[in-house]
């Protein structure tokens, strides 16, 4: 990977461009990246802490299934023609078809962060908020501290707060069910 020199023009890609590059082999099918504002951004490799926490959350979400909602894991979340992210989990309404999922129909996006914590707390919330995602959690895979972002605006979230591994987490989209990350270990 390289970093572009600041000030030089760049060619923005669309999701269709990237899908075609994967189709013809320019980009490998197993490469992990996101497309943000037309730029291909590589993703950090997933470590064992990330995978264990993802497994714990998956089991919790299945056990606390609410029929009005759907949950999908590690999907390509298409936010516009030139932006898609790969959150660890997305919760959305049952009346929304996955092909029609947009930022403003996403009820909760969950990012599990290990080596990507600074990026997931810095740049990513602004992206999610700008597309109207109602709630975003960034869970630190090391400390199990959760940064909860709510009330999206075009420039970021109005409400941001933290919870420790010993605090119960409740998503606005899943009322009546609380998660304790301290149980993950």
C-alpha positions in Angstrom: 0.0 0.0 0.0 1.1 3.5 -0.6 -0.1 6.9 0.6 -0.9 9.5 -2.0 1.0 12.8 -2.0 -1.2 15.5 -0.6 -2.5 18.0 -3.1 -2.2 15.7 -6.1 -5.4 14.8 -8.0 -6.9 11.4 -7.4 -9.3 9.3 -9.4 -12.3 8.4 -7.3 -13.7 4.9 -7.7 -17.4 3.8 -7.5 -18.6 0.6 -6.0 -19.3 -0.6 -9.6 -15.6 0.1 -10.4 -14.4 -1.9 -7.4 -16.7 -4.8 -8.1 -15.4 -5.0 -11.6 -11.8 -4.8 -10.4 -12.5 -7.8 -8.1 -14.3 -9.6 -10.9 -11.4 -9.4 -13.3 -8.7 -10.1 -10.6 -7.2 -6.6 -10.2 -8.2 -6.8 -6.6 -8.2 -10.2 -4.8 -11.6 -11.6 -3.6 -10.2 -12.0 -0.1 -8.7 -8.6 0.2 -10.2 -6.6 3.1 -10.9 -2.9 2.4 -13.6 -0.3 2.4 -14.5 2.4 -0.2 -14.8 5.8 1.4 -15.6 8.8 -0.8 -14.2 6.9 -3.8 -10.9 6.0 -2.1 -10.0 2.4 -1.4 -9.0 2.1 2.2 -7.3 -1.1 3.5 -8.7 -2.7 6.6 -6.6 -4.0 9.5 -6.4 -7.8 9.9 -8.7 -9.3 12.4 -7.0 -10.6 15.6 -8.2 -13.3 17.9 -9.7 -10.8 20.4 -11.8 -9.3 17.6 -13.0 -12.8 16.5 -13.8 -13.9 20.0 -15.8 -10.8 20.8 -17.6 -11.1 17.4 -18.6 -14.7 18.3 -19.9 -13.5 21.7 -22.0 -10.7 20.1 -23.3 -13.0 17.5 -24.6 -15.5 20.1 -26.1 -12.7 22.2 -27.9 -11.2 19.2 -29.3 -14.6 18.2 -30.4 -15.3 21.8 -32.1 -11.9 22.1 -33.6 -12.0 18.6 -36.5 -9.4 18.2 -38.8 -10.3 15.3 -39.2 -6.7 14.3 -35.5 -6.4 13.4 -32.9 -8.2 11.3 -29.2 -8.6 12.1 -26.5 -9.1 9.6 -22.8 -9.7 10.2 -19.9 -8.4 8.1 -21.9 -7.2 5.2 -20.9 -4.7 2.5 -22.9 -1.7 3.7 -23.5 0.4 0.6 -24.0 4.0 1.7 -23.6 5.7 -1.7 -22.2 5.0 -5.1 -18.7 5.7 -3.9 -18.8 4.6 -0.2 -19.3 1.3 1.5 -18.2 0.1 4.9 -17.8 -3.4 6.4 -19.2 -3.2 9.9 -19.1 -6.2 12.2 -22.9 -6.1 12.7 -25.8 -4.1 11.4 -29.3 -4.1 12.9 -32.2 -2.9 10.7 -35.9 -3.1 10.5 -37.6 -6.2 9.2 -39.5 -4.1 6.7 -36.3 -3.1 5.0 -34.9 -5.3 2.3 -31.1 -5.8 2.6 -30.6 -4.6 -1.0 -32.4 -1.3 0.0 -30.5 -0.8 3.3 -29.2 2.7 3.6 -27.7 4.8 6.4 -31.1 6.2 7.5 -32.7 2.7 7.6 -29.8 1.3 9.7 -30.8 1.3 13.3 -27.4 0.2 14.8 -23.9 -0.4 13.4 -21.4 -2.2 15.6 -17.6 -1.9 14.9 -15.3 -4.1 17.0 -11.9 -2.4 17.1 -8.5 -3.8 18.0 -5.7 -2.4 16.0 -8.2 -0.1 14.2 -9.4 1.7 17.3 -8.1 5.2 16.5 -9.6 5.0 13.0 -12.9 3.6 14.2 -13.3 6.3 16.9 -11.9 9.1 14.7 -13.1 9.0 11.1 -15.7 6.3 11.0 -18.4 8.0 13.3 -18.4 11.0 11.0 -19.1 8.7 8.0 -21.9 6.8 9.7 -23.5 10.0 11.0 -23.2 11.7 7.7 -25.3 9.0 6.2 -27.8 9.1 9.0 -27.0 5.8 10.8 -29.0 6.2 14.0 -26.7 4.6 16.5 -23.1 3.3 16.3 -21.1 1.3 18.8 -17.3 1.0 18.7 -16.2 -1.7 21.1 -12.6 -1.8 22.1 -11.7 -5.5 21.8 -8.9 -5.1 24.4 -10.7 -3.3 27.3 -14.3 -4.1 26.2 -15.1 -0.4 26.7 -17.9 0.7 24.3 -18.2 4.2 22.7 -21.8 4.8 21.9 -22.7 7.3 19.2 -26.3 8.6 18.8 -28.3 11.4 17.2 -26.6 11.7 13.8 -26.0 15.0 12.1 -24.3 15.6 8.7 -21.0 16.3 10.5 -21.0 13.8 13.4 -23.0 12.5 16.3 -24.6 14.9 18.8 -24.4 12.3 21.7 -21.3 10.3 22.4 -20.6 8.5 25.6 -18.6 5.6 26.9 -19.5 2.5 28.9 -17.1 0.1 30.7 -17.2 -3.7 30.4 -19.2 -3.7 33.6 -21.9 -1.4 32.4 -25.0 -2.8 30.7 -25.4 -1.8 27.1 -28.9 -1.2 25.5 -29.3 -0.3 21.9 -32.2 2.0 21.1 -33.2 -0.5 18.4 -33.4 -3.4 20.9 -35.3 -2.1 23.9 -35.7 -4.4 26.8 -32.5 -6.3 26.2 -29.2 -5.3 27.7 -25.7 -6.7 27.0 -22.9 -7.0 29.5 -19.5 -7.3 27.7 -17.9 -8.4 31.0 -19.6 -11.7 30.4 -17.5 -12.1 27.2 -14.5 -13.3 29.1 
